[in-house]
């Protein structure tokens, strides 16, 4: 597995620092909080054929680690444990790749369209995804530098989770995608946020076997996402899309080329 730590993190493993927790706002000793729950990385580490794919702009990303991405400046122990309850449910839903034999959903023409994730509490799963997005936004780790929610959405996510509010489509909309035939299945690429062709703003998160699109815009998604939204009592719960031609396939091609160039001594950065 590729090292996910920033330079100098290895010297801070058993240390904490006192400052304001970004979740509760109280002065406290902050801990090394994982942005994406560590259990997802533990599963990857057990399989030597899986790697975490990162932007190859620093040589440190070729080092070995099984710790995952963490940040020592965002959460106190109590708030990390509070969000950890969401992490447990999110892990139960998203830890495995859905299979065609057990989870496939077909349309009236018997064409495969997606997967039944068998998620009985979509609200809880949505809050888990929002908590990961929030952590990515407030983290200073450069893996997450393309995710910036801004104060409005960071506060809204805290309010939804802290107050036990329902997640509504007026705030966020979720599309869960399983990309099949992925040559690096189980790998992770950096999350990002941006406007789509119709001008809607959304963020994209990656878990080992899923791509999650989270709309942070008042306008609803249009086709093709209207065919499958991650909602309660709706099937399929995850779209099934091919790897070929995706933005992820283009990114992975650049990553592979960059690593080949680095090994040949001619690497100049990811273009």
C-alpha positions as CSV (number, residue, x, y, z in Angstrom):
1,X,0.0,0.0,0.0
2,X,1.2,3.5,-0.8
3,X,2.1,5.8,2.1
4,X,-0.7,8.3,2.9
5,X,1.2,10.3,5.6
6,X,2.5,13.8,5.2
7,X,6.2,14.5,5.7
8,X,6.9,14.4,9.4
9,X,3.8,12.5,10.5
10,X,5.9,9.5,11.4
11,X,7.4,11.6,14.2
12,X,3.9,12.5,15.6
13,X,2.4,9.1,15.9
14,X,2.0,9.1,19.7
15,X,1.6,12.9,20.2
16,X,-1.5,15.1,20.5
17,X,-1.8,18.9,20.4
18,X,-4.3,21.1,22.1
19,X,-6.4,23.4,20.0
20,X,-10.0,23.8,18.9
21,X,-11.8,20.7,17.7
22,X,-13.3,21.5,14.3
23,X,-16.5,19.5,15.2
24,X,-17.4,20.7,18.7
25,X,-15.4,24.0,18.7
26,X,-14.0,23.3,22.1
27,X,-10.3,23.5,23.2
28,X,-9.1,20.0,23.5
29,X,-6.3,17.6,22.8
30,X,-6.7,16.5,19.2
31,X,-6.0,13.0,18.0
32,X,-4.9,11.5,14.8
33,X,-8.3,11.2,13.1
34,X,-8.8,9.2,10.0
35,X,-10.7,11.0,7.2
36,X,-11.8,7.7,5.6
37,X,-12.3,5.2,8.3
38,X,-9.3,3.0,8.9
39,X,-11.2,-0.2,8.6
40,X,-11.4,0.3,4.9
41,X,-7.6,0.5,4.7
42,X,-7.2,-2.5,7.0
43,X,-9.2,-4.6,4.4
44,X,-7.0,-3.3,1.6
45,X,-3.8,-4.1,3.5
46,X,-4.9,-7.7,3.9
47,X,-4.9,-8.1,0.1
48,X,-1.5,-7.6,-1.3
49,X,-3.0,-7.2,-4.8
50,X,-4.7,-3.9,-3.8
51,X,-3.1,-0.5,-3.7
52,X,-4.2,3.0,-2.8
53,X,-3.8,5.3,-5.8
54,X,-2.7,8.8,-5.1
55,X,-1.7,11.8,-7.2
56,X,1.9,11.0,-7.9
57,X,3.4,14.5,-7.4
58,X,5.6,13.6,-4.5
59,X,8.0,10.7,-4.1
60,X,6.8,10.0,-0.6
61,X,3.7,8.4,-2.0
62,X,5.8,5.3,-2.9
63,X,6.5,4.5,0.8
64,X,4.8,1.6,2.6
65,X,2.1,2.2,5.2
66,X,-1.0,0.4,6.5
67,X,-2.3,3.4,8.5
68,X,-4.4,5.2,6.0
69,X,-4.9,9.0,5.7
70,X,-5.2,10.8,9.0
71,X,-5.1,14.4,10.2
72,X,-3.9,15.4,13.7
73,X,-5.5,18.8,13.6
74,X,-9.3,18.4,13.3
75,X,-11.0,16.2,15.9
76,X,-10.9,15.5,19.7
77,X,-11.3,12.0,20.9
78,X,-14.9,12.4,21.9
79,X,-16.0,13.8,18.5
80,X,-14.0,11.2,16.6
81,X,-15.8,8.5,18.7
82,X,-19.1,10.2,17.9
83,X,-18.5,10.1,14.2
84,X,-17.2,6.6,14.6
85,X,-20.7,5.4,15.2
86,X,-21.6,6.6,11.7
87,X,-18.4,5.0,10.4
88,X,-19.5,1.6,11.7
89,X,-22.7,1.7,9.7
90,X,-21.0,3.1,6.6
91,X,-18.4,0.3,6.8
92,X,-21.2,-2.3,7.0
93,X,-22.8,-1.0,3.9
94,X,-19.8,-0.1,1.7
95,X,-17.0,-2.5,2.8
96,X,-17.6,-5.1,0.0
97,X,-18.0,-4.8,-3.7
98,X,-21.6,-5.9,-4.7
99,X,-21.7,-9.0,-6.8
100,X,-23.7,-9.8,-10.0
101,X,-24.8,-13.0,-8.4
102,X,-26.3,-11.6,-5.2
103,X,-26.9,-7.9,-5.7
104,X,-27.6,-7.2,-9.4
105,X,-30.8,-5.3,-10.4
106,X,-32.1,-5.6,-14.0
107,X,-34.6,-3.6,-15.9
108,X,-37.7,-4.8,-17.7
109,X,-35.5,-5.8,-20.7
110,X,-33.3,-7.9,-18.4
111,X,-30.4,-5.4,-18.8
112,X,-28.2,-4.9,-15.7
113,X,-28.7,-1.3,-14.3
114,X,-27.3,-1.4,-10.8
115,X,-27.1,-3.1,-7.4
116,X,-29.2,-3.5,-4.4
117,X,-26.8,-2.6,-1.5
118,X,-29.4,-3.9,1.0
119,X,-29.1,-0.7,2.9
120,X,-32.0,-0.6,5.4
121,X,-31.1,2.9,6.8
122,X,-30.2,5.1,3.9
123,X,-30.4,8.2,6.2
124,X,-27.6,6.8,8.4
125,X,-25.5,5.9,5.3
126,X,-26.0,9.3,3.9
127,X,-24.9,10.9,7.2
128,X,-21.8,8.7,7.1
129,X,-21.0,9.9,3.6
130,X,-21.5,13.5,4.7
131,X,-19.3,13.0,7.7
132,X,-16.5,11.8,5.4
133,X,-17.0,14.7,3.1
134,X,-16.9,17.1,6.1
135,X,-13.7,15.6,7.3
136,X,-12.1,15.9,3.8
137,X,-13.1,19.5,3.7
138,X,-11.6,20.6,7.0
139,X,-8.5,18.4,6.6
140,X,-5.2,20.1,5.7
141,X,-3.9,16.9,4.1
142,X,-3.1,17.6,0.5
143,X,-4.9,14.4,-0.6
144,X,-8.1,16.4,0.0
145,X,-7.1,19.7,-1.3
146,X,-9.8,19.7,-4.0
147,X,-12.6,19.4,-1.5
148,X,-13.7,22.7,0.2
149,X,-17.3,22.9,1.4
150,X,-17.1,26.4,2.8
151,X,-18.6,27.4,6.1
152,X,-22.2,27.1,5.0
153,X,-22.1,23.5,4.1
154,X,-19.7,22.5,6.8
155,X,-22.1,24.0,9.4
156,X,-25.1,22.4,7.7
157,X,-23.5,18.9,7.9
158,X,-22.7,19.4,11.6
159,X,-26.3,20.5,12.3
160,X,-27.8,17.6,10.4
161,X,-25.7,15.0,12.3
162,X,-25.7,16.7,15.7
163,X,-29.4,17.5,15.8
164,X,-30.6,14.2,14.3
165,X,-32.1,15.9,11.3
166,X,-33.2,14.1,8.2
167,X,-31.0,14.6,5.1
168,X,-33.2,16.2,2.5
169,X,-32.7,16.6,-1.3
170,X,-33.0,20.3,-0.7
171,X,-29.5,20.1,0.9
172,X,-27.8,17.1,-0.6
173,X,-28.4,14.5,-3.2
174,X,-26.5,11.2,-3.5
175,X,-25.5,9.0,-6.4
176,X,-23.6,5.8,-5.6
177,X,-21.8,4.1,-8.4
178,X,-20.1,0.8,-8.7
179,X,-17.5,0.9,-11.6
180,X,-17.1,-2.6,-12.8
181,X,-14.1,-4.0,-14.7
182,X,-11.8,-1.6,-12.8
183,X,-8.2,-2.7,-13.2
184,X,-7.3,-1.3,-9.8
185,X,-10.4,-2.4,-8.0
186,X,-10.1,-1.4,-4.3
187,X,-7.9,1.6,-4.9
188,X,-8.6,5.1,-3.9
189,X,-8.1,8.4,-5.9
190,X,-8.3,11.9,-4.5
191,X,-11.8,13.3,-4.0
192,X,-12.8,16.5,-5.8
193,X,-15.5,19.0,-6.3
194,X,-16.6,20.9,-9.3
195,X,-19.4,21.9,-11.7
196,X,-21.0,19.4,-14.1
197,X,-21.9,20.1,-17.7
198,X,-25.3,21.4,-16.6
199,X,-23.7,23.8,-14.0
200,X,-24.7,21.8,-11.0
201,X,-22.0,21.7,-8.3
202,X,-21.2,18.3,-6.7
203,X,-18.4,16.6,-4.9
204,X,-17.0,13.1,-5.7
205,X,-15.8,10.8,-2.9
206,X,-14.2,7.4,-3.4
207,X,-14.4,4.4,-1.1
208,X,-12.5,1.2,-2.1
209,X,-15.3,-0.2,-4.3
210,X,-17.6,2.8,-4.8
211,X,-17.7,6.3,-6.4
212,X,-20.1,8.6,-4.5
213,X,-21.4,11.8,-6.1
214,X,-22.9,14.3,-3.6
215,X,-24.8,17.2,-5.0
216,X,-24.3,20.5,-3.0
217,X,-26.6,22.6,-5.1
218,X,-30.3,23.5,-5.0
219,X,-30.9,22.2,-8.5
220,X,-31.6,18.5,-8.8
221,X,-29.5,16.1,-10.9
222,X,-30.7,15.4,-14.4
223,X,-30.1,12.3,-16.7
224,X,-28.5,9.9,-16.4
225,X,-28.5,10.2,-12.6
226,X,-32.3,10.3,-12.4
227,X,-32.3,6.6,-13.1
228,X,-30.7,5.8,-9.8
229,X,-30.5,7.9,-6.7
230,X,-29.4,6.7,-3.3
231,X,-32.8,7.0,-1.6
232,X,-34.9,5.0,0.9
233,X,-37.0,2.2,-0.6
234,X,-35.6,2.7,-4.1
235,X,-33.9,0.1,-6.3
236,X,-31.3,-0.1,-7.5
237,X,-29.3,1.7,-4.7
238,X,-26.1,1.9,-6.8
239,X,-25.6,2.4,-10.5
240,X,-23.5,-0.1,-12.4
241,X,-21.2,1.6,-14.9
242,X,-18.2,0.4,-17.0
243,X,-14.7,1.5,-16.3
244,X,-13.8,2.3,-19.9
245,X,-14.2,5.9,-20.9
246,X,-14.7,7.2,-17.3
247,X,-12.8,10.2,-15.8
248,X,-11.3,7.6,-13.4
249,X,-9.8,5.6,-16.3
250,X,-8.2,8.7,-17.8
251,X,-6.8,9.6,-14.4
252,X,-5.4,6.1,-13.7
253,X,-3.7,6.2,-17.2
254,X,-1.9,9.4,-16.2
255,X,-1.0,7.9,-12.8
256,X,0.5,4.8,-14.5
257,X,2.4,6.9,-17.0
258,X,3.8,9.2,-14.2
259,X,5.0,6.2,-12.2
260,X,6.7,4.7,-15.3
261,X,8.4,8.0,-16.0
262,X,9.5,8.3,-12.3
263,X,11.0,4.8,-12.5
264,X,12.8,5.9,-15.7
265,X,14.1,9.1,-14.1
266,X,12.2,11.4,-16.3
267,X,9.2,12.3,-14.1
268,X,8.1,16.0,-14.2
269,X,4.7,15.9,-12.6
270,X,1.1,14.8,-13.4
271,X,-0.3,16.9,-16.2
